[in-house]
Amino acid sequence: MSYDTGRGAEVTDLDQVTSRPDVARVVDEMLNDLREHPGEWENATLERFLDALSASLDALPQLYANRGETLLVQPTWKIFAEALVMASGYE
């Protein structure tokens, strides 16, 4: 299947991320997804990914507001993992 604009990484259990090892697992899943589907990611190059990561971090307050949640002032491992995954598909 091809994507007109690309997609983000497919990872499992972001809601369960609470620790550094959990984030490492998410990054491993992202890497495996990229290797299996290199042409499908929206931001498959390091330059595009880092640009999207910056935009994703800026967009986190709005993402949380849209979900009816409050973004914590002190970041968590879950927030970090969400930003990483979000950056893989951020347009």
LINQUI-V894887 format. One record per run of one state. SS is the DSSP state (~ for helix, > for strand, _ for the rest). FROM is the first residue (numbers start at 1). LEN is the number of residues. Records with the same first field share a line. If there is no record, write none. Layout:
# LINQUI-V894887
SS = FROM-LEN / FROM-LEN
This chain:
# LINQUI-V894887
_ = 1-6 / 8-6 / 17-3 / 37-4 / 42-4 / 67-10 / 90-2
> = 7-1 / 41-1
~ = 14-3 / 20-17 / 46-21 / 77-13
